Amino acid sequence: MDENREDIEENNSEKIESNLEDNKSNEIENTEKLNDGSEDKKEQDIEGPSGEQDSLFSEKKDDSPQDNKDIEAMQNKQLKWAVFLMVGIILIIVVVPFINTNFINKFDYHGLTFQKTQLGQIEFYSTKFPVVTGTGQVTGEYAVNLRNDPRELADIPLEVDDDKIVFNVIKENFKDVYAPTYITINPFMEACDDSGIALLTLSGFIRDSGPKVHSAVTDKAYAKDNNLTQKWCYGLNTVFVITDGEETKISQIQPYCYKLEFKDCEILEVSEKAVLNFLEQYADRFQVQ
């Protein structure tokens, strides 16, 4: 009995060990199969179907030159736009001032060429004309700078003989000379900011034209109280009476005596209107272009 039991136990032990070894062998084999399958799957995931990987790489190599061409075309397009913008900026910098100077801000008026310029906040309308002697010789140029557009000054009425303001000429030592010229102001006229500029503009131009210029006032009592000269429209003098009034205009009181009347402090406008009339006569006489 004991021997049979031992034989049975020994046989069972051998069967158990055999089953364990078979199970272990099966586990190892299954593990290897799983690993092989996983590796194959990874390769398929990476490579795809047979030949696909090579095809993808070959396509990438084939697309690379085309991509470079696209990039180069884009860069060329950007370069063209940059050059176009630079040329446009240069044209704006060069052409616009040229157009403004020679076309927009330049114009002819009664035989004189005016150029509109700006100094700070002040606009000037400038013109030049030759200074000519009695023998016709040109000795230089004279520049006039007006604050107002001469085309707008044309709207100021000019009520004088032949539309010309003229200076009296007298004999002195058997020679023709200009009679003394007086700029006489109404001491009680409206005080304006541009009064000083207006009087300097008018007197300066007349003086440069030849006549000797003197200042005076219209009221005798005021002249006496302030030790000033009083002048009115009499004698051989040329007289410009400056006063305020109901209208901005130039009128003739009598020969060689003119009233420059202004309203709303347009004293500079009426003064430059007189200067412009002198310029127009000069242009007509010497055919200034």
C-alpha positions as CSV (number, residue, x, y, z in Angstrom):
1,M,0.0,0.0,0.0
2,D,2.7,2.4,0.9
3,E,4.7,1.6,-2.2
4,N,1.7,2.1,-4.4
5,R,1.0,5.4,-2.8
6,E,4.5,6.5,-3.3
7,D,4.3,5.5,-7.0
8,I,1.1,7.3,-7.4
9,E,2.5,10.5,-5.8
10,E,5.7,10.3,-7.8
11,N,3.6,9.9,-11.0
12,N,1.4,12.9,-10.1
13,S,4.5,15.0,-9.3
14,E,6.0,14.2,-12.6
15,K,2.7,15.1,-14.4
16,I,2.5,18.4,-12.5
17,E,6.1,19.3,-13.4
18,S,5.4,18.3,-17.0
19,N,2.3,20.4,-17.1
20,L,4.1,23.4,-15.5
21,E,6.9,23.1,-18.1
22,D,4.3,22.9,-20.9
23,N,2.4,25.9,-19.6
24,K,5.6,27.9,-19.2
25,S,6.7,26.9,-22.7
26,N,3.3,28.0,-24.1
27,E,3.4,31.3,-22.2
28,I,6.9,32.0,-23.7
29,E,5.7,31.1,-27.2
30,N,2.6,33.3,-26.8
31,T,4.6,36.2,-25.6
32,E,7.0,35.9,-28.5
33,K,4.0,35.8,-30.9
34,L,2.5,38.9,-29.3
35,N,5.8,40.7,-29.5
36,D,6.2,39.7,-33.1
37,G,2.7,40.9,-33.9
38,S,3.3,44.2,-32.1
39,E,6.5,44.8,-34.0
40,D,4.7,44.0,-37.3
41,K,1.9,46.4,-36.4
42,K,4.4,49.1,-35.6
43,E,6.1,48.6,-38.9
44,Q,2.8,48.7,-40.7
45,D,1.8,51.8,-38.8
46,I,5.0,53.5,-39.8
47,E,5.4,52.1,-43.3
48,G,1.8,51.5,-44.2
49,P,1.1,49.0,-47.0
50,S,4.0,47.6,-48.9
51,G,6.0,50.3,-50.8
52,E,4.0,53.2,-49.3
53,Q,6.9,54.5,-47.2
54,D,9.2,54.7,-50.2
55,S,6.4,56.4,-52.1
56,L,5.9,59.1,-49.5
57,F,9.6,59.8,-49.2
58,S,9.9,59.9,-53.0
59,E,7.0,62.3,-53.2
60,K,8.5,64.6,-50.6
61,K,11.7,64.6,-52.6
62,D,9.8,65.4,-55.7
63,D,7.8,68.3,-54.0
64,S,10.9,70.0,-52.5
65,P,11.9,71.9,-55.8
66,Q,8.4,73.0,-56.3
67,D,8.2,74.4,-52.8
68,N,11.4,76.3,-53.4
69,K,9.9,77.7,-56.6
70,D,6.8,78.9,-54.8
71,I,8.9,80.5,-52.1
72,E,11.1,82.2,-54.7
73,A,8.0,83.5,-56.5
74,M,6.6,84.9,-53.3
75,Q,9.8,86.6,-52.5
76,N,10.0,88.1,-56.0
77,K,6.5,89.4,-55.7
78,Q,7.3,91.0,-52.3
79,L,10.4,92.5,-53.8
80,K,8.4,94.0,-56.7
81,W,5.9,95.5,-54.3
82,A,8.7,97.0,-52.2
83,V,10.4,98.5,-55.3
84,F,7.0,99.9,-56.4
85,L,6.4,101.5,-53.0
86,M,9.8,103.0,-53.0
87,V,9.4,104.5,-56.5
88,G,5.9,105.8,-55.4
89,I,7.4,107.5,-52.3
90,I,10.2,109.0,-54.4
91,L,7.7,110.3,-56.9
92,I,5.6,111.8,-54.2
93,I,8.6,113.5,-52.7
94,V,9.9,114.9,-56.0
95,V,6.8,115.3,-58.3
96,V,4.3,116.7,-55.8
97,P,6.5,119.7,-54.8
98,F,7.3,120.3,-58.4
99,I,3.6,120.4,-59.4
100,N,2.8,122.6,-56.5
101,T,5.6,125.0,-57.3
102,N,5.2,125.2,-61.0
103,F,1.5,124.7,-61.5
104,I,-0.7,124.9,-58.4
105,N,1.1,127.7,-56.6
106,K,2.3,129.6,-59.7
107,F,0.1,131.8,-61.8
108,D,0.2,134.8,-64.2
109,Y,-1.7,137.9,-63.4
110,H,-1.7,141.0,-65.7
111,G,1.6,140.1,-67.2
112,L,3.3,139.3,-63.9
113,T,4.1,135.8,-62.6
114,F,3.3,135.2,-59.0
115,Q,4.6,132.4,-56.8
116,K,2.7,131.4,-53.7
117,T,5.0,130.6,-50.8
118,Q,4.6,130.0,-47.1
119,L,6.8,131.2,-44.2
120,G,5.6,129.7,-41.0
121,Q,1.9,130.5,-40.8
122,I,2.1,133.4,-43.2
123,E,1.4,133.0,-46.9
124,F,3.1,135.3,-49.5
125,Y,2.4,136.0,-53.1
126,S,5.7,137.0,-54.6
127,T,6.7,138.4,-58.0
128,K,9.8,139.8,-59.5
129,F,10.3,142.2,-62.4
130,P,13.4,143.9,-64.0
131,V,14.4,147.4,-63.0
132,V,14.8,149.3,-66.2
133,T,16.4,152.8,-66.6
134,G,15.1,155.5,-68.8
135,T,17.5,154.3,-71.6
136,G,16.0,150.8,-71.4
137,Q,18.9,149.3,-69.6
138,V,18.1,146.5,-67.0
139,T,19.9,147.2,-63.8
140,G,18.5,144.4,-61.6
141,E,15.3,142.8,-60.3
142,Y,12.8,144.1,-57.8
143,A,10.8,141.6,-55.7
144,V,7.4,142.3,-54.2
145,N,5.8,140.1,-51.5
146,L,2.0,140.5,-51.0
147,R,0.1,139.0,-48.2
148,N,-3.1,138.7,-50.3
149,D,-3.8,136.8,-53.5
150,P,-3.8,139.4,-56.3
151,R,-6.7,137.7,-57.9
152,E,-8.8,138.4,-54.9
153,L,-7.6,142.0,-54.6
154,A,-9.1,142.5,-58.1
155,D,-12.5,142.5,-56.4
156,I,-11.7,145.8,-54.6
157,P,-13.3,148.7,-56.5
158,L,-10.8,151.1,-58.2
159,E,-12.6,154.4,-59.0
160,V,-9.8,156.4,-60.6
161,D,-9.2,158.0,-64.0
162,D,-8.2,155.4,-66.6
163,D,-8.0,152.8,-63.8
164,K,-4.5,154.1,-63.0
165,I,-3.0,155.7,-59.9
166,V,-0.4,158.2,-61.1
167,F,2.1,160.4,-59.4
168,N,2.5,164.1,-60.2
169,V,5.6,165.1,-62.0
170,I,7.0,168.6,-61.7
171,K,10.0,170.6,-63.0
172,E,12.9,171.0,-60.7
173,N,16.1,172.6,-62.1
174,F,14.8,172.1,-65.6
175,K,14.3,168.4,-65.0
176,D,11.2,166.3,-64.6
177,V,11.0,164.9,-61.0
178,Y,8.3,163.4,-58.9
179,A,6.5,165.8,-56.7
180,P,6.6,165.0,-52.9
181,T,4.3,162.2,-52.0
182,Y,2.3,162.2,-48.7
183,I,0.6,159.3,-47.0
184,T,-1.8,161.1,-44.7
185,I,-3.9,159.1,-42.3
186,N,-7.1,159.9,-40.4
187,P,-5.9,160.0,-36.8
188,F,-9.4,158.9,-35.6
189,M,-9.8,155.9,-37.9
190,E,-10.3,152.4,-36.5
191,A,-7.2,150.9,-35.0
192,C,-6.3,147.6,-36.7
193,D,-3.6,145.0,-36.2
194,D,-2.4,145.3,-39.8
195,S,-2.1,149.1,-39.9
196,G,1.6,149.2,-39.4
197,I,2.3,146.5,-42.1
198,A,-0.1,148.2,-44.5
199,L,1.6,151.6,-44.2
200,L,5.1,150.2,-44.5
201,T,4.1,148.1,-47.6
202,L,2.6,151.2,-49.3
203,S,5.3,153.7,-48.3
204,G,8.2,151.2,-49.0
205,F,7.0,150.5,-52.6
206,I,6.4,154.1,-53.4
207,R,9.8,155.1,-52.1
208,D,11.5,152.3,-54.2
209,S,9.6,153.5,-57.2
210,G,11.2,157.0,-57.1
211,P,9.1,159.5,-55.2
212,K,10.1,160.9,-51.8
213,V,7.5,159.8,-49.2
214,H,6.4,161.8,-46.2
215,S,3.9,161.1,-43.5
216,A,1.0,163.3,-42.4
217,V,-2.4,163.4,-40.8
218,T,-5.7,164.8,-42.1
219,D,-6.8,166.8,-39.0
220,K,-5.3,170.2,-38.4
221,A,-6.0,170.4,-34.7
222,Y,-4.6,166.9,-34.1
223,A,-1.5,167.8,-36.2
224,K,-0.9,171.0,-34.2
225,D,-1.4,169.3,-30.8
226,N,1.0,166.4,-31.7
227,N,3.5,168.4,-33.7
228,L,2.7,166.6,-36.9
229,T,2.3,167.6,-40.6
230,Q,-1.2,168.1,-41.9
231,K,-1.8,167.4,-45.6
232,W,-4.9,167.2,-47.7
233,C,-5.7,167.3,-51.5
234,Y,-4.2,170.6,-52.5
235,G,-1.0,171.9,-54.1
236,L,1.3,169.9,-56.4
237,N,1.8,167.0,-54.1
238,T,0.6,163.4,-54.6
239,V,-1.5,162.5,-51.6
240,F,-2.8,159.1,-50.4
241,V,-5.5,159.5,-47.7
242,I,-5.9,156.5,-45.5
243,T,-9.2,156.2,-43.6
244,D,-11.9,153.8,-42.5
245,G,-15.4,153.9,-44.1
246,E,-18.4,152.0,-45.3
247,E,-16.6,150.1,-48.1
248,T,-13.2,148.9,-48.9
249,K,-12.2,150.7,-52.1
250,I,-9.9,153.2,-53.8
251,S,-11.3,156.4,-55.1
252,Q,-10.0,159.6,-56.6
253,I,-10.7,162.9,-54.8
254,Q,-9.0,165.1,-57.3
255,P,-6.0,164.8,-59.6
256,Y,-3.0,163.1,-57.8
257,C,-5.1,162.7,-54.6
258,Y,-6.5,159.3,-53.8
259,K,-8.5,158.0,-50.9
260,L,-7.8,154.4,-49.7
261,E,-10.9,153.5,-47.7
262,F,-11.3,150.3,-45.7
263,K,-13.9,148.6,-43.6
264,D,-13.6,145.7,-41.2
265,C,-9.9,146.5,-40.8
266,E,-9.1,145.6,-44.5
267,I,-6.4,148.2,-44.5
268,L,-3.7,145.8,-45.7
269,E,-6.0,144.7,-48.6
270,V,-6.6,148.2,-49.8
271,S,-2.9,149.2,-49.5
272,E,-1.9,146.1,-51.5
273,K,-4.5,146.9,-54.1
274,A,-2.8,150.3,-54.7
275,V,0.6,148.5,-55.0
276,L,-0.9,146.0,-57.4
277,N,-2.1,148.8,-59.6
278,F,1.4,150.2,-59.8
279,L,2.7,146.7,-60.8
280,E,0.1,146.3,-63.5
281,Q,1.1,149.6,-65.0
282,Y,4.7,148.6,-64.9
283,A,3.9,145.3,-66.6
284,D,1.9,147.0,-69.3
285,R,4.7,149.5,-70.0
286,F,7.6,147.2,-70.1
287,Q,5.7,144.0,-71.2
288,V,7.0,142.1,-68.2
289,Q,6.4,138.3,-68.6
